[in-house]
Amino acid sequence: MMPLTMVKEGEPNVIKKVGGKEETRKFLEKLGFVTGGTVTVISETDGNMIVNVKDSRIAIGKDMANKILV
């Protein structure tokens, strides 16, 4: 497993675990970051990422992306 910040752009990855505090995990789950789901990094700038999850594009910060393990 590795954090989302370490994956290549354009490659679909399966979410293995969502870490962090309970409120952080619930927030990410509401956005579609659930275990077993697929996430694809569209672009990354200064650690901030635009990702494709559940047919939606979402921008997340580096700290949030580090809590999502693929």
Backbone as JSON Lines, residues from 0, in Angstrom:
{"i":0,"aa":"M","n":[0.83,-1.19,0.0],"ca":[0.0,0.0,0.0],"c":[0.87,1.25,0.0]}
{"i":1,"aa":"M","n":[0.38,2.28,-0.66],"ca":[1.09,3.56,-0.68],"c":[0.06,4.68,-0.71]}
{"i":2,"aa":"P","n":[0.46,5.87,-0.23],"ca":[-0.49,6.98,-0.25],"c":[-0.78,7.44,-1.68]}
{"i":3,"aa":"L","n":[-1.93,8.04,-1.84],"ca":[-2.38,8.52,-3.15],"c":[-1.38,9.5,-3.77]}
{"i":4,"aa":"T","n":[-0.63,10.21,-2.93],"ca":[0.32,11.21,-3.44],"c":[1.47,10.57,-4.21]}
{"i":5,"aa":"M","n":[1.65,9.25,-4.11],"ca":[2.78,8.58,-4.76],"c":[2.42,7.88,-6.07]}
{"i":6,"aa":"V","n":[1.15,7.89,-6.47],"ca":[0.76,7.18,-7.69],"c":[0.95,8.06,-8.93]}
{"i":7,"aa":"K","n":[1.05,7.4,-10.08],"ca":[1.24,8.12,-11.35],"c":[-0.09,8.67,-11.83]}
{"i":8,"aa":"E","n":[-0.01,9.78,-12.56],"ca":[-1.21,10.38,-13.15],"c":[-1.77,9.44,-14.21]}
{"i":9,"aa":"G","n":[-3.1,9.35,-14.27],"ca":[-3.76,8.58,-15.31],"c":[-3.95,7.11,-15.02]}
{"i":10,"aa":"E","n":[-3.33,6.58,-13.96],"ca":[-3.47,5.17,-13.64],"c":[-4.6,4.96,-12.64]}
{"i":11,"aa":"P","n":[-5.59,4.1,-12.98],"ca":[-6.64,3.81,-11.99],"c":[-6.06,2.98,-10.84]}
{"i":12,"aa":"N","n":[-6.42,3.3,-9.62],"ca":[-5.95,2.58,-8.44],"c":[-7.13,2.23,-7.55]}
{"i":13,"aa":"V","n":[-7.04,1.06,-6.92],"ca":[-8.1,0.63,-5.99],"c":[-7.75,1.13,-4.6]}
{"i":14,"aa":"I","n":[-8.72,1.75,-3.94],"ca":[-8.52,2.27,-2.58],"c":[-8.5,1.1,-1.61]}
{"i":15,"aa":"K","n":[-7.38,0.95,-0.88],"ca":[-7.24,-0.15,0.08],"c":[-7.68,0.27,1.48]}
{"i":16,"aa":"K","n":[-7.41,1.53,1.83],"ca":[-7.71,2.0,3.18],"c":[-7.82,3.52,3.19]}
{"i":17,"aa":"V","n":[-8.73,4.03,4.0],"ca":[-8.83,5.47,4.22],"c":[-8.5,5.71,5.69]}
{"i":18,"aa":"G","n":[-7.42,6.44,5.94],"ca":[-6.96,6.67,7.3],"c":[-7.41,8.01,7.86]}
{"i":19,"aa":"G","n":[-6.84,8.37,8.99],"ca":[-7.16,9.65,9.61],"c":[-8.18,9.5,10.72]}
{"i":20,"aa":"K","n":[-8.54,10.65,11.28],"ca":[-9.55,10.68,12.35],"c":[-10.91,10.29,11.79]}
{"i":21,"aa":"E","n":[-11.81,9.91,12.69],"ca":[-13.16,9.49,12.31],"c":[-13.85,10.52,11.41]}
{"i":22,"aa":"E","n":[-13.77,11.8,11.79],"ca":[-14.45,12.84,10.99],"c":[-13.82,12.99,9.62]}
{"i":23,"aa":"T","n":[-12.5,12.82,9.53],"ca":[-11.82,12.9,8.23],"c":[-12.23,11.74,7.34]}
{"i":24,"aa":"R","n":[-12.29,10.54,7.91],"ca":[-12.7,9.36,7.13],"c":[-14.13,9.52,6.62]}
{"i":25,"aa":"K","n":[-15.03,10.01,7.47],"ca":[-16.42,10.19,7.06],"c":[-16.53,11.23,5.93]}
{"i":26,"aa":"F","n":[-15.75,12.32,6.05],"ca":[-15.74,13.36,5.02],"c":[-15.28,12.78,3.68]}
{"i":27,"aa":"L","n":[-14.18,12.01,3.71],"ca":[-13.66,11.43,2.47],"c":[-14.63,10.4,1.9]}
{"i":28,"aa":"E","n":[-15.29,9.63,2.76],"ca":[-16.27,8.65,2.29],"c":[-17.44,9.34,1.59]}
{"i":29,"aa":"K","n":[-17.87,10.48,2.12],"ca":[-18.97,11.22,1.48],"c":[-18.57,11.71,0.09]}
{"i":30,"aa":"L","n":[-17.28,11.98,-0.09],"ca":[-16.79,12.41,-1.4],"c":[-16.65,11.24,-2.37]}
{"i":31,"aa":"G","n":[-16.71,10.01,-1.84],"ca":[-16.62,8.83,-2.7],"c":[-15.36,8.0,-2.5]}
{"i":32,"aa":"F","n":[-14.51,8.4,-1.56],"ca":[-13.29,7.64,-1.3],"c":[-13.6,6.51,-0.33]}
{"i":33,"aa":"V","n":[-14.04,5.37,-0.87],"ca":[-14.4,4.23,-0.03],"c":[-13.49,3.04,-0.38]}
{"i":34,"aa":"T","n":[-13.24,2.2,0.61],"ca":[-12.42,1.01,0.4],"c":[-13.02,0.16,-0.71]}
{"i":35,"aa":"G","n":[-12.17,-0.23,-1.66],"ca":[-12.62,-1.02,-2.8],"c":[-12.99,-0.17,-4.0]}
{"i":36,"aa":"G","n":[-13.13,1.12,-3.8],"ca":[-13.45,2.03,-4.91],"c":[-12.22,2.31,-5.76]}
{"i":37,"aa":"T","n":[-12.44,2.87,-6.93],"ca":[-11.35,3.2,-7.84],"c":[-11.13,4.7,-7.87]}
{"i":38,"aa":"V","n":[-9.85,5.1,-7.83],"ca":[-9.5,6.52,-7.9],"c":[-8.38,6.68,-8.93]}
{"i":39,"aa":"T","n":[-8.49,7.73,-9.74],"ca":[-7.49,8.03,-10.75],"c":[-7.01,9.47,-10.56]}
{"i":40,"aa":"V","n":[-5.69,9.65,-10.5],"ca":[-5.12,10.99,-10.37],"c":[-5.13,11.65,-11.75]}
{"i":41,"aa":"I","n":[-5.79,12.79,-11.85],"ca":[-5.86,13.53,-13.12],"c":[-4.64,14.45,-13.24]}
{"i":42,"aa":"S","n":[-4.38,15.23,-12.19],"ca":[-3.21,16.1,-12.2],"c":[-2.77,16.39,-10.76]}
{"i":43,"aa":"E","n":[-1.52,16.85,-10.65],"ca":[-0.97,17.15,-9.33],"c":[-0.09,18.39,-9.44]}
{"i":44,"aa":"T","n":[-0.34,19.35,-8.55],"ca":[0.45,20.59,-8.52],"c":[0.79,20.91,-7.08]}
{"i":45,"aa":"D","n":[2.08,20.98,-6.78],"ca":[2.55,21.28,-5.42],"c":[1.91,20.38,-4.36]}
{"i":46,"aa":"G","n":[1.67,19.12,-4.71],"ca":[1.09,18.18,-3.76],"c":[-0.43,18.18,-3.74]}
{"i":47,"aa":"N","n":[-1.06,19.23,-4.25],"ca":[-2.52,19.26,-4.34],"c":[-2.94,18.5,-5.59]}
{"i":48,"aa":"M","n":[-4.01,17.73,-5.47],"ca":[-4.36,16.83,-6.55],"c":[-5.79,17.02,-7.03]}
{"i":49,"aa":"I","n":[-5.97,16.75,-8.32],"ca":[-7.3,16.61,-8.88],"c":[-7.44,15.14,-9.22]}
{"i":50,"aa":"V","n":[-8.47,14.5,-8.64],"ca":[-8.64,13.07,-8.84],"c":[-10.04,12.79,-9.39]}
{"i":51,"aa":"N","n":[-10.16,11.65,-10.03],"ca":[-11.43,11.19,-10.55],"c":[-11.89,10.04,-9.67]}
{"i":52,"aa":"V","n":[-13.02,10.2,-9.0],"ca":[-13.56,9.14,-8.15],"c":[-15.07,9.11,-8.32]}
{"i":53,"aa":"K","n":[-15.62,7.93,-8.58],"ca":[-17.07,7.77,-8.81],"c":[-17.61,8.75,-9.84]}
{"i":54,"aa":"D","n":[-16.95,8.83,-10.98],"ca":[-17.36,9.7,-12.09],"c":[-17.41,11.18,-11.74]}
{"i":55,"aa":"S","n":[-16.67,11.6,-10.72],"ca":[-16.6,13.01,-10.35],"c":[-15.14,13.43,-10.22]}
{"i":56,"aa":"R","n":[-14.87,14.66,-10.57],"ca":[-13.53,15.21,-10.37],"c":[-13.52,15.99,-9.07]}
{"i":57,"aa":"I","n":[-12.56,15.68,-8.22],"ca":[-12.48,16.31,-6.9],"c":[-11.05,16.8,-6.68]}
{"i":58,"aa":"A","n":[-10.93,18.0,-6.14],"ca":[-9.61,18.53,-5.77],"c":[-9.41,18.28,-4.28]}
{"i":59,"aa":"I","n":[-8.25,17.7,-3.94],"ca":[-7.94,17.47,-2.53],"c":[-6.51,17.91,-2.26]}
{"i":60,"aa":"G","n":[-6.27,18.31,-1.02],"ca":[-4.94,18.74,-0.61],"c":[-4.03,17.55,-0.33]}
{"i":61,"aa":"K","n":[-2.76,17.85,-0.21],"ca":[-1.75,16.81,0.02],"c":[-2.01,16.05,1.32]}
{"i":62,"aa":"D","n":[-2.42,16.77,2.37],"ca":[-2.65,16.11,3.66],"c":[-3.79,15.11,3.57]}
{"i":63,"aa":"M","n":[-4.85,15.45,2.83],"ca":[-5.97,14.5,2.64],"c":[-5.53,13.33,1.76]}
{"i":64,"aa":"A","n":[-4.8,13.62,0.69],"ca":[-4.36,12.57,-0.23],"c":[-3.45,11.56,0.47]}
{"i":65,"aa":"N","n":[-2.67,12.0,1.44],"ca":[-1.79,11.09,2.18],"c":[-2.58,10.12,3.06]}
{"i":66,"aa":"K","n":[-3.82,10.43,3.36],"ca":[-4.65,9.54,4.19],"c":[-5.34,8.46,3.38]}
{"i":67,"aa":"I","n":[-5.3,8.59,2.05],"ca":[-5.94,7.61,1.17],"c":[-4.85,6.67,0.65]}
{"i":68,"aa":"L","n":[-4.96,5.4,1.04],"ca":[-3.95,4.4,0.66],"c":[-4.48,3.52,-0.45]}
{"i":69,"aa":"V","n":[-3.63,3.33,-1.47],"ca":[-4.01,2.49,-2.62],"c":[-3.04,1.34,-2.77]}
